[in-house]
């Protein structure tokens, strides 16, 4: 059985990384240290080389959709380039739901929360899209403007540099699978000081036309390159 699901599905997973031509902007790092532009440029390369990771996705202030499946949160594992296993939460036709998802390449399964059966679903893309070098998180990173180093912060026991800037909503919309509105949104990146790997992305602002200015989406990754095995769910339809 094939279920048709709207394109909001990949948006709400969503694991991994903002990368086109990296814009130069104002702001600088510590005196004598690398510039924010250098930090982001090196992070794009380091993060793109990651083979597996654990992800969490959360959204706040995003209006619920009355149609189809809308994922508003997720936690699970990603094996690059195209395998994902996650617990997800969101709505279906406006009704809250919590379930599980497995994606391998173009095949995506969701566990029916009512019957407990795994069902194949048809989506435009998969959560592995997060690390797509052109339009995923790495693609967004390339397009952030006005980069500024706003200090150090620990994320999951890792010391990171916080780099903040703005990006056109149209560049972020494919990542969260919504039709873009106009204007720009604020993007903050937490990048590991020692390894240059992206640990957290926060996007604040209205990406779609019907969203409030304080809408917030956060993706965090951890357990970098730990062994991950993801197979099709047993009994999948």
ZADO-1210 file (C-alpha; in nm, 4 decimals, padded with zeros to 6 digits):
<atoms>
<atom x="00.0000" y="00.0000" z="00.0000" code="UNK" pos="1"/>
<atom x="00.1387" y="00.3390" z="-00.1021" code="UNK" pos="2"/>
<atom x="00.0361" y="00.6463" z="00.0949" code="UNK" pos="3"/>
<atom x="00.0739" y="00.9907" z="-00.0609" code="UNK" pos="4"/>
<atom x="00.2388" y="01.2377" z="00.1772" code="UNK" pos="5"/>
<atom x="00.2950" y="01.6102" z="00.1216" code="UNK" pos="6"/>
<atom x="00.6460" y="01.7558" z="00.0925" code="UNK" pos="7"/>
<atom x="00.6486" y="01.8791" z="00.4517" code="UNK" pos="8"/>
<atom x="00.7755" y="01.5343" z="00.5538" code="UNK" pos="9"/>
<atom x="01.1477" y="01.5894" z="00.4867" code="UNK" pos="10"/>
<atom x="01.1287" y="01.9348" z="00.6347" code="UNK" pos="11"/>
<atom x="01.0530" y="01.8086" z="00.9711" code="UNK" pos="12"/>
<atom x="01.3395" y="01.5733" z="00.9970" code="UNK" pos="13"/>
<atom x="01.5277" y="01.6590" z="00.9492" code="UNK" pos="14"/>
<atom x="01.9013" y="01.5938" z="00.9766" code="UNK" pos="15"/>
<atom x="02.2072" y="01.8106" z="00.8631" code="UNK" pos="16"/>
<atom x="02.3817" y="02.1307" z="00.6755" code="UNK" pos="17"/>
<atom x="02.3715" y="02.5032" z="00.5227" code="UNK" pos="18"/>
<atom x="02.6378" y="02.5100" z="00.1469" code="UNK" pos="19"/>
<atom x="02.6441" y="02.7626" z="-00.3920" code="UNK" pos="20"/>
<atom x="02.9176" y="03.0163" z="-00.3218" code="UNK" pos="21"/>
<atom x="02.9870" y="03.1165" z="00.0365" code="UNK" pos="22"/>
<atom x="02.9059" y="03.4826" z="00.0782" code="UNK" pos="23"/>
<atom x="03.1536" y="03.7092" z="00.2469" code="UNK" pos="24"/>
<atom x="03.0083" y="03.9316" z="00.5148" code="UNK" pos="25"/>
<atom x="03.0884" y="04.1588" z="00.8017" code="UNK" pos="26"/>
<atom x="03.2130" y="04.0473" z="01.1415" code="UNK" pos="27"/>
<atom x="03.5286" y="03.8699" z="01.2441" code="UNK" pos="28"/>
<atom x="03.6644" y="03.6083" z="01.4791" code="UNK" pos="29"/>
<atom x="03.9118" y="03.6494" z="01.7617" code="UNK" pos="30"/>
<atom x="04.2108" y="03.8680" z="01.6814" code="UNK" pos="31"/>
<atom x="04.4594" y="03.6566" z="01.4900" code="UNK" pos="32"/>
<atom x="04.2105" y="03.3689" z="01.4565" code="UNK" pos="33"/>
<atom x="04.0195" y="03.2464" z="01.1507" code="UNK" pos="34"/>
<atom x="03.7449" y="03.4664" z="01.0116" code="UNK" pos="35"/>
<atom x="03.3793" y="03.3537" z="01.0322" code="UNK" pos="36"/>
<atom x="03.3933" y="03.2922" z="00.6581" code="UNK" pos="37"/>
<atom x="03.6916" y="03.0590" z="00.6999" code="UNK" pos="38"/>
<atom x="03.5234" y="02.8749" z="00.9889" code="UNK" pos="39"/>
<atom x="03.2092" y="02.8100" z="00.7839" code="UNK" pos="40"/>
<atom x="03.4021" y="02.7175" z="00.4698" code="UNK" pos="41"/>
<atom x="03.6085" y="02.4590" z="00.6583" code="UNK" pos="42"/>
<atom x="03.2972" y="02.3281" z="00.8348" code="UNK" pos="43"/>
<atom x="03.1241" y="02.2613" z="00.5040" code="UNK" pos="44"/>
<atom x="03.4115" y="02.0325" z="00.4042" code="UNK" pos="45"/>
<atom x="03.4428" y="01.8608" z="00.7442" code="UNK" pos="46"/>
<atom x="03.0687" y="01.8048" z="00.7877" code="UNK" pos="47"/>
<atom x="03.0336" y="01.6767" z="00.4333" code="UNK" pos="48"/>
<atom x="03.2836" y="01.3997" z="00.5155" code="UNK" pos="49"/>
<atom x="03.0790" y="01.2630" z="00.8096" code="UNK" pos="50"/>
<atom x="02.9630" y="00.9038" z="00.7548" code="UNK" pos="51"/>
<atom x="02.6943" y="00.8719" z="01.0225" code="UNK" pos="52"/>
<atom x="02.5369" y="01.0705" z="01.3050" code="UNK" pos="53"/>
<atom x="02.2481" y="01.0957" z="01.5495" code="UNK" pos="54"/>
<atom x="02.0042" y="01.3792" z="01.4865" code="UNK" pos="55"/>
<atom x="01.7308" y="01.5661" z="01.6670" code="UNK" pos="56"/>
<atom x="01.4929" y="01.8084" z="01.5009" code="UNK" pos="57"/>
<atom x="01.2535" y="02.0442" z="01.6740" code="UNK" pos="58"/>
<atom x="01.0260" y="02.3216" z="01.5560" code="UNK" pos="59"/>
<atom x="00.8429" y="02.5910" z="01.7482" code="UNK" pos="60"/>
<atom x="00.5824" y="02.8409" z="01.6333" code="UNK" pos="61"/>
<atom x="00.5242" y="02.6589" z="01.3032" code="UNK" pos="62"/>
<atom x="00.1484" y="02.6496" z="01.2198" code="UNK" pos="63"/>
<atom x="-00.0087" y="02.3054" z="01.1940" code="UNK" pos="64"/>
<atom x="-00.1136" y="02.1900" z="00.8509" code="UNK" pos="65"/>
<atom x="-00.4708" y="02.0703" z="00.7991" code="UNK" pos="66"/>
<atom x="-00.3713" y="01.8536" z="00.5044" code="UNK" pos="67"/>
<atom x="-00.1557" y="01.5418" z="00.4774" code="UNK" pos="68"/>
<atom x="00.1312" y="01.4492" z="00.7061" code="UNK" pos="69"/>
<atom x="00.3322" y="01.7210" z="00.8764" code="UNK" pos="70"/>
<atom x="00.6356" y="01.6326" z="01.0868" code="UNK" pos="71"/>
<atom x="00.7250" y="01.8790" z="01.3597" code="UNK" pos="72"/>
<atom x="00.9963" y="01.6866" z="01.5423" code="UNK" pos="73"/>
<atom x="01.2279" y="01.3890" z="01.5016" code="UNK" pos="74"/>
<atom x="01.5076" y="01.1958" z="01.6698" code="UNK" pos="75"/>
<atom x="01.7058" y="00.9156" z="01.5131" code="UNK" pos="76"/>
<atom x="02.0135" y="00.7978" z="01.3244" code="UNK" pos="77"/>
<atom x="02.1453" y="00.8752" z="00.9776" code="UNK" pos="78"/>
<atom x="02.3877" y="00.6633" z="00.7741" code="UNK" pos="79"/>
<atom x="02.5191" y="00.8749" z="00.4887" code="UNK" pos="80"/>
<atom x="02.4285" y="00.8946" z="00.2093" code="UNK" pos="81"/>
<atom x="02.0686" y="00.7730" z="00.2192" code="UNK" pos="82"/>
<atom x="01.9631" y="00.5736" z="00.5284" code="UNK" pos="83"/>
<atom x="01.7553" y="00.7143" z="00.8147" code="UNK" pos="84"/>
<atom x="01.5725" y="00.5619" z="01.1129" code="UNK" pos="85"/>
<atom x="01.3825" y="00.7997" z="01.3424" code="UNK" pos="86"/>
<atom x="01.1004" y="00.8508" z="01.5885" code="UNK" pos="87"/>
<atom x="00.8885" y="01.1346" z="01.4544" code="UNK" pos="88"/>
<atom x="00.6041" y="01.3539" z="01.5774" code="UNK" pos="89"/>
<atom x="00.3683" y="01.5842" z="01.3966" code="UNK" pos="90"/>
<atom x="00.0130" y="01.5930" z="01.2649" code="UNK" pos="91"/>
<atom x="-00.1964" y="01.4051" z="01.0111" code="UNK" pos="92"/>
<atom x="-00.4870" y="01.6087" z="00.8732" code="UNK" pos="93"/>
<atom x="-00.4419" y="01.8329" z="01.1765" code="UNK" pos="94"/>
<atom x="-00.4546" y="01.5456" z="01.4288" code="UNK" pos="95"/>
<atom x="-00.1416" y="01.4985" z="01.6495" code="UNK" pos="96"/>
<atom x="00.0523" y="01.1761" z="01.5971" code="UNK" pos="97"/>
<atom x="00.3739" y="01.0038" z="01.7053" code="UNK" pos="98"/>
<atom x="00.5272" y="00.7224" z="01.5001" code="UNK" pos="99"/>
<atom x="00.8465" y="00.5789" z="01.3462" code="UNK" pos="100"/>
<atom x="01.0083" y="00.6289" z="01.0071" code="UNK" pos="101"/>
<atom x="01.2704" y="00.4388" z="00.8047" code="UNK" pos="102"/>
<atom x="01.4181" y="00.5693" z="00.4789" code="UNK" pos="103"/>
<atom x="01.6616" y="00.3860" z="00.2502" code="UNK" pos="104"/>
<atom x="01.7337" y="00.5637" z="-00.0753" code="UNK" pos="105"/>
<atom x="01.4018" y="00.6469" z="-00.2393" code="UNK" pos="106"/>
<atom x="01.2112" y="00.3956" z="-00.0225" code="UNK" pos="107"/>
<atom x="01.0409" y="00.5410" z="00.2842" code="UNK" pos="108"/>
<atom x="00.8264" y="00.3546" z="00.5383" code="UNK" pos="109"/>
<atom x="00.6136" y="00.4886" z="00.8230" code="UNK" pos="110"/>
<atom x="00.4629" y="00.2756" z="01.0976" code="UNK" pos="111"/>
<atom x="00.0856" y="00.3115" z="01.0976" code="UNK" pos="112"/>
<atom x="00.0113" y="00.4432" z="01.4496" code="UNK" pos="113"/>
<atom x="-00.3333" y="00.2806" z="01.4483" code="UNK" pos="114"/>
<atom x="-00.2599" y="-00.0648" z="01.3044" code="UNK" pos="115"/>
<atom x="00.1075" y="-00.0964" z="01.3997" code="UNK" pos="116"/>
<atom x="00.1966" y="-00.2004" z="01.0432" code="UNK" pos="117"/>
<atom x="00.4802" y="-00.0548" z="00.8354" code="UNK" pos="118"/>
<atom x="00.3561" y="00.1125" z="00.5190" code="UNK" pos="119"/>
<atom x="00.5433" y="00.2493" z="00.2204" code="UNK" pos="120"/>
<atom x="00.4940" y="00.6211" z="00.1650" code="UNK" pos="121"/>
<atom x="00.5616" y="00.8387" z="-00.1367" code="UNK" pos="122"/>
<atom x="00.7589" y="01.1555" z="-00.0618" code="UNK" pos="123"/>
<atom x="00.9464" y="01.4002" z="-00.2810" code="UNK" pos="124"/>
<atom x="01.2713" y="01.3513" z="-00.0901" code="UNK" pos="125"/>
<atom x="01.4121" y="01.1861" z="00.2213" code="UNK" pos="126"/>
<atom x="01.5813" y="01.3015" z="00.5434" code="UNK" pos="127"/>
<atom x="01.9209" y="01.2168" z="00.3932" code="UNK" pos="128"/>
<atom x="01.8598" y="01.5317" z="00.1866" code="UNK" pos="129"/>
<atom x="01.9891" y="01.7259" z="00.4883" code="UNK" pos="130"/>
<atom x="02.3484" y="01.6674" z="00.3758" code="UNK" pos="131"/>
<atom x="02.2859" y="01.7361" z="00.0085" code="UNK" pos="132"/>
<atom x="02.5776" y="01.9599" z="-00.0990" code="UNK" pos="133"/>
<atom x="02.3585" y="02.1884" z="-00.3120" code="UNK" pos="134"/>
<atom x="02.0286" y="02.2359" z="-00.1273" code="UNK" pos="135"/>
<atom x="02.0579" y="02.0662" z="00.2121" code="UNK" pos="136"/>
<atom x="02.2073" y="02.2212" z="00.5246" code="UNK" pos="137"/>
<atom x="02.5470" y="02.2413" z="00.3539" code="UNK" pos="138"/>
<atom x="02.3875" y="02.4275" z="00.0651" code="UNK" pos="139"/>
<atom x="02.2285" y="02.6766" z="00.3045" code="UNK" pos="140"/>
<atom x="02.5611" y="02.7333" z="00.4812" code="UNK" pos="141"/>
<atom x="02.7125" y="02.8466" z="00.1519" code="UNK" pos="142"/>
<atom x="02.4479" y="03.1167" z="00.1193" code="UNK" pos="143"/>
<atom x="02.4517" y="03.2714" z="00.4673" code="UNK" pos="144"/>
<atom x="02.5430" y="03.6400" z="00.4509" code="UNK" pos="145"/>
<atom x="02.6738" y="03.8913" z="00.7044" code="UNK" pos="146"/>
<atom x="02.8614" y="03.6239" z="00.8984" code="UNK" pos="147"/>
<atom x="02.9513" y="03.7159" z="01.2565" code="UNK" pos="148"/>
<atom x="03.1321" y="03.5211" z="01.5298" code="UNK" pos="149"/>
<atom x="02.9150" y="03.5565" z="01.8401" code="UNK" pos="150"/>
<atom x="03.1258" y="03.3528" z="02.0833" code="UNK" pos="151"/>
<atom x="03.1817" y="03.0020" z="02.2162" code="UNK" pos="152"/>
<atom x="02.9234" y="02.7606" z="02.3536" code="UNK" pos="153"/>
<atom x="02.9224" y="02.3943" z="02.4522" code="UNK" pos="154"/>
<atom x="02.6909" y="02.1606" z="02.2596" code="UNK" pos="155"/>
<atom x="02.6698" y="01.7996" z="02.3764" code="UNK" pos="156"/>
<atom x="03.0045" y="01.8261" z="02.5542" code="UNK" pos="157"/>
<atom x="03.1757" y="01.9796" z="02.2485" code="UNK" pos="158"/>
<atom x="03.3123" y="02.3358" z="02.2485" code="UNK" pos="159"/>
<atom x="03.1762" y="02.5169" z="01.9446" code="UNK" pos="160"/>
<atom x="03.1973" y="02.8566" z="01.7769" code="UNK" pos="161"/>
<atom x="02.8643" y="03.0269" z="01.7161" code="UNK" pos="162"/>
<atom x="02.8467" y="03.1884" z="01.3726" code="UNK" pos="163"/>
<atom x="02.5389" y="03.3957" z="01.2901" code="UNK" pos="164"/>
<atom x="02.4097" y="03.5563" z="00.9732" code="UNK" pos="165"/>
<atom x="02.1056" y="03.5866" z="00.7482" code="UNK" pos="166"/>
<atom x="01.9895" y="03.3859" z="00.4480" code="UNK" pos="167"/>
<atom x="01.7063" y="03.4217" z="00.1957" code="UNK" pos="168"/>
<atom x="01.4005" y="03.2215" z="00.2982" code="UNK" pos="169"/>
<atom x="01.3881" y="03.0836" z="-00.0557" code="UNK" pos="170"/>
<atom x="01.7227" y="02.9070" z="00.0017" code="UNK" pos="171"/>
<atom x="01.5992" y="02.7387" z="00.3213" code="UNK" pos="172"/>
<atom x="01.2538" y="02.6380" z="00.1939" code="UNK" pos="173"/>
<atom x="01.3723" y="02.3225" z="00.0064" code="UNK" pos="174"/>
<atom x="01.5385" y="02.1994" z="00.3274" code="UNK" pos="175"/>
<atom x="01.2109" y="02.2159" z="00.5207" code="UNK" pos="176"/>
<atom x="00.9906" y="02.1311" z="00.2193" code="UNK" pos="177"/>
<atom x="00.7644" y="02.4353" z="00.2217" code="UNK" pos="178"/>
<atom x="00.6726" y="02.6946" z="-00.0383" code="UNK" pos="179"/>
<atom x="00.8897" y="02.9960" z="00.0444" code="UNK" pos="180"/>
<atom x="00.7711" y="03.3400" z="00.1404" code="UNK" pos="181"/>
<atom x="00.9863" y="03.6460" z="00.0833" code="UNK" pos="182"/>
<atom x="01.2580" y="03.8106" z="00.2866" code="UNK" pos="183"/>
<atom x="01.5357" y="03.6655" z="00.4979" code="UNK" pos="184"/>
<atom x="01.5666" y="03.4542" z="00.8116" code="UNK" pos="185"/>
<atom x="01.8346" y="03.4405" z="01.0803" code="UNK" pos="186"/>
<atom x="02.0661" y="03.1387" z="01.0773" code="UNK" pos="187"/>
<atom x="02.2991" y="03.0426" z="01.3624" code="UNK" pos="188"/>
<atom x="02.5598" y="02.7652" z="01.3263" code="UNK" pos="189"/>
<atom x="02.7397" y="02.5892" z="01.6118" code="UNK" pos="190"/>
<atom x="03.0673" y="02.4529" z="01.4709" code="UNK" pos="191"/>
<atom x="03.3124" y="02.2312" z="01.6616" code="UNK" pos="192"/>
<atom x="03.6306" y="02.4221" z="01.7427" code="UNK" pos="193"/>
<atom x="03.8574" y="02.1185" z="01.7139" code="UNK" pos="194"/>
<atom x="03.7066" y="01.9220" z="01.4252" code="UNK" pos="195"/>
<atom x="03.5083" y="02.1866" z="01.2366" code="UNK" pos="196"/>
<atom x="03.1971" y="01.9656" z="01.2246" code="UNK" pos="197"/>
<atom x="02.8578" y="02.1327" z="01.2459" code="UNK" pos="198"/>
<atom x="02.6789" y="02.0388" z="01.5696" code="UNK" pos="199"/>
<atom x="02.3662" y="02.2555" z="01.5623" code="UNK" pos="200"/>
<atom x="02.1716" y="02.4722" z="01.3178" code="UNK" pos="201"/>
<atom x="01.9032" y="02.7177" z="01.4268" code="UNK" pos="202"/>
<atom x="01.6858" y="02.8992" z="01.1736" code="UNK" pos="203"/>
<atom x="01.4597" y="03.1724" z="01.3088" code="UNK" pos="204"/>
<atom x="01.1969" y="03.3518" z="01.1059" code="UNK" pos="205"/>
<atom x="00.9149" y="03.3006" z="00.8574" code="UNK" pos="206"/>
<atom x="01.0241" y="03.0633" z="00.5829" code="UNK" pos="207"/>
<atom x="00.6740" y="03.0051" z="00.4413" code="UNK" pos="208"/>
<atom x="00.4207" y="03.2828" z="00.3856" code="UNK" pos="209"/>
<atom x="00.1863" y="03.1763" z="00.6662" code="UNK" pos="210"/>
<atom x="00.4524" y="03.1520" z="00.9365" code="UNK" pos="211"/>
<atom x="00.5157" y="03.4010" z="01.2199" code="UNK" pos="212"/>
<atom x="00.8438" y="03.5897" z="01.2430" code="UNK" pos="213"/>
<atom x="00.9371" y="03.3991" z="01.5598" code="UNK" pos="214"/>
<atom x="00.9032" y="03.0532" z="01.3994" code="UNK" pos="215"/>
<atom x="01.2031" y="02.8433" z="01.5024" code="UNK" pos="216"/>
<atom x="01.3611" y="02.5264" z="01.3643" code="UNK" pos="217"/>
<atom x="01.6599" y="02.3551" z="01.5258" code="UNK" pos="218"/>
<atom x="01.8650" y="02.0586" z="01.4004" code="UNK" pos="219"/>
<atom x="02.1336" y="01.9094" z="01.6257" code="UNK" pos="220"/>
<atom x="02.3743" y="01.6269" z="01.5412" code="UNK" pos="221"/>
<atom x="02.5874" y="01.4092" z="01.7688" code="UNK" pos="222"/>
<atom x="02.7496" y="01.0618" z="01.7918" code="UNK" pos="223"/>
<atom x="02.9578" y="01.1454" z="01.4872" code="UNK" pos="224"/>
<atom x="03.0714" y="00.8401" z="01.2835" code="UNK" pos="225"/>
<atom x="02.9470" y="00.5870" z="01.5394" code="UNK" pos="226"/>
<atom x="02.8452" y="00.2526" z="01.3781" code="UNK" pos="227"/>
<atom x="02.4871" y="00.2605" z="01.2471" code="UNK" pos="228"/>
<atom x="02.2957" y="-00.0232" z="01.0788" code="UNK" pos="229"/>
<atom x="01.9645" y="00.0646" z="00.9133" code="UNK" pos="230"/>
<atom x="01.7627" y="-00.2021" z="00.7293" code="UNK" pos="231"/>
<atom x="01.4067" y="-00.2093" z="00.5900" code="UNK" pos="232"/>
<atom x="01.1559" y="-00.2627" z="00.8732" code="UNK" pos="233"/>
<atom x="01.0406" y="-00.6205" z="00.9276" code="UNK" pos="234"/>
<atom x="00.7081" y="-00.6856" z="00.7597" code="UNK" pos="235"/>
<atom x="00.7160" y="-00.3618" z="00.5614" code="UNK" pos="236"/>
<atom x="00.4390" y="-00.3387" z="00.3036" code="UNK" pos="237"/>
</atoms>
